[in-house]
Amino acid sequence: MSPADPNNPNEAARLTQELLDQGFTRRQVAGMLGRDASLVSQFFTKGKGAAFVDALRQLVRAVRGGERDTEALAGIAEANTERRTTRTGQKARVRGKDTVGRPGESMAGRAGRQAIRSGAAHLAPVVHETGQAGGRLAFTVRMKADQYVYSAGSEQDSGGIRRGFVPRADGTEERTYGSASTGGFDAAEWSQRVADHHGDVTEAMKAWLVETGRAVEDADIRYLEVRGWVPG
């Protein structure tokens, strides 16, 4: 591939530069995309990166909205990265592809501290589109351990899910609600919940945790992940 024109960068380079201007490093951008930093450099030097344009657009959108958590941004990128093809020309199966509508398809999104403060609005499409497709949802929530009502691993909190909780060094715990193996939650019902909270996914989740007796009323969600799929 011929060298890129520095005066006329491609879309991947332009979007990456916007992330760099926001204070992220090339290594951090590469980490969000799940690739090596040398590939990101080639967006600028060799004109590569077409397969990552959609992911980069969503990253820029999330950062403009206030998201700074690189873990959450990596989840957003994963859900919007174009799948590679196999040697037979078929699309490689990648968890988190941002499409849902037919059996076997899925989509996902994550929100860190900054995005959660503004309602994690970028997660609403995952809920609504999965609901429209008649799909199911699962969630991962991170809060301070003492804000959960039940102890970690309790059947009353996240029954039937083997990896129901993950303790962290900062005193928070991640707990998973719903999974493909347990059937997950009705996405159409959750779509209405989010709509009732005017698109604020954070508040919809907090309300559910409190209503079902899983969290204290002043619970403060630190991280939220939504996974949607249409059962095969």
LINUR-V793262 format. One record per residue. N is the residue number from 1. RES is the residue in one letter. PSI is psi as a letter, one per 40 degrees, with the letter a starting at -180 (none if undefined). OMEGA is omega in whole degrees, 0 to 359 (* if undefined). Layout:
# LINUR-V793262
((N/RES/PSI/OMEGA) (N/RES/PSI/OMEGA))
This chain:
# LINUR-V793262
((1/M/h/182) (2/S/i/179) (3/P/i/179) (4/A/i/177) (5/D/h/182) (6/P/d/179) (7/N/e/180) (8/N/g/184) (9/P/i/177) (10/N/i/185) (11/E/d/180) (12/A/d/180) (13/A/d/181) (14/R/d/180) (15/L/d/178) (16/T/d/180) (17/Q/d/178) (18/E/d/176) (19/L/d/177) (20/L/d/178) (21/D/d/178) (22/Q/e/175) (23/G/e/178) (24/F/i/177) (25/T/i/177) (26/R/d/178) (27/R/d/179) (28/Q/d/178) (29/V/d/179) (30/A/d/178) (31/G/d/178) (32/M/d/182) (33/L/e/181) (34/G/f/182) (35/R/i/179) (36/D/i/182) (37/A/d/180) (38/S/d/178) (39/L/d/179) (40/V/d/177) (41/S/d/181) (42/Q/e/171) (43/F/d/184) (44/F/d/187) (45/T/d/184) (46/K/e/177) (47/G/e/179) (48/K/i/173) (49/G/e/182) (50/A/d/182) (51/A/e/184) (52/F/e/184) (53/V/d/180) (54/D/d/180) (55/A/d/180) (56/L/d/178) (57/R/d/180) (58/Q/d/176) (59/L/d/179) (60/V/d/179) (61/R/d/180) (62/A/d/180) (63/V/d/176) (64/R/d/180) (65/G/e/176) (66/G/e/181) (67/E/h/178) (68/R/e/182) (69/D/h/185) (70/T/d/177) (71/E/d/178) (72/A/d/179) (73/L/d/177) (74/A/d/178) (75/G/d/178) (76/I/d/179) (77/A/d/181) (78/E/d/182) (79/A/e/184) (80/N/e/179) (81/T/h/180) (82/E/h/182) (83/R/i/176) (84/R/i/177) (85/T/i/177) (86/T/i/180) (87/R/d/179) (88/T/e/177) (89/G/e/180) (90/Q/i/178) (91/K/h/177) (92/A/i/180) (93/R/h/182) (94/V/h/179) (95/R/h/175) (96/G/e/178) (97/K/h/188) (98/D/g/177) (99/T/i/178) (100/V/i/182) (101/G/d/180) (102/R/i/179) (103/P/h/179) (104/G/e/180) (105/E/i/183) (106/S/i/174) (107/M/i/184) (108/A/i/177) (109/G/i/180) (110/R/i/178) (111/A/h/176) (112/G/a/188) (113/R/d/184) (114/Q/d/181) (115/A/d/180) (116/I/d/179) (117/R/d/180) (118/S/e/174) (119/G/e/180) (120/A/f/185) (121/A/d/182) (122/H/e/176) (123/L/e/183) (124/A/d/179) (125/P/d/178) (126/V/d/181) (127/V/d/185) (128/H/d/182) (129/E/d/177) (130/T/d/177) (131/G/d/180) (132/Q/d/180) (133/A/e/181) (134/G/f/184) (135/G/a/182) (136/R/i/182) (137/L/i/171) (138/A/i/184) (139/F/i/169) (140/T/h/184) (141/V/h/174) (142/R/h/176) (143/M/i/172) (144/K/i/185) (145/A/d/183) (146/D/e/177) (147/Q/e/172) (148/Y/i/181) (149/V/d/183) (150/Y/i/179) (151/S/i/181) (152/A/h/179) (153/G/e/181) (154/S/h/176) (155/E/d/181) (156/Q/e/182) (157/D/d/183) (158/S/f/187) (159/G/h/173) (160/G/e/181) (161/I/h/186) (162/R/d/181) (163/R/f/187) (164/G/e/180) (165/F/i/178) (166/V/h/178) (167/P/i/181) (168/R/i/185) (169/A/d/182) (170/D/e/178) (171/G/e/178) (172/T/i/176) (173/E/i/173) (174/E/h/177) (175/R/i/183) (176/T/h/179) (177/Y/h/181) (178/G/i/177) (179/S/i/178) (180/A/d/182) (181/S/d/179) (182/T/e/177) (183/G/e/178) (184/G/a/181) (185/F/i/178) (186/D/h/183) (187/A/d/179) (188/A/d/178) (189/E/d/179) (190/W/d/176) (191/S/d/178) (192/Q/d/178) (193/R/d/180) (194/V/d/178) (195/A/d/179) (196/D/d/178) (197/H/f/174) (198/H/f/176) (199/G/e/181) (200/D/g/184) (201/V/d/179) (202/T/d/181) (203/E/d/178) (204/A/d/179) (205/M/d/180) (206/K/d/180) (207/A/d/180) (208/W/d/180) (209/L/d/180) (210/V/d/181) (211/E/d/182) (212/T/e/176) (213/G/f/182) (214/R/e/184) (215/A/i/176) (216/V/i/186) (217/E/d/181) (218/D/f/180) (219/A/i/182) (220/D/h/182) (221/I/h/181) (222/R/d/184) (223/Y/i/182) (224/L/h/177) (225/E/h/178) (226/V/h/178) (227/R/h/180) (228/G/i/179) (229/W/i/173) (230/V/h/183) (231/P/i/180) (232/G/none/*))
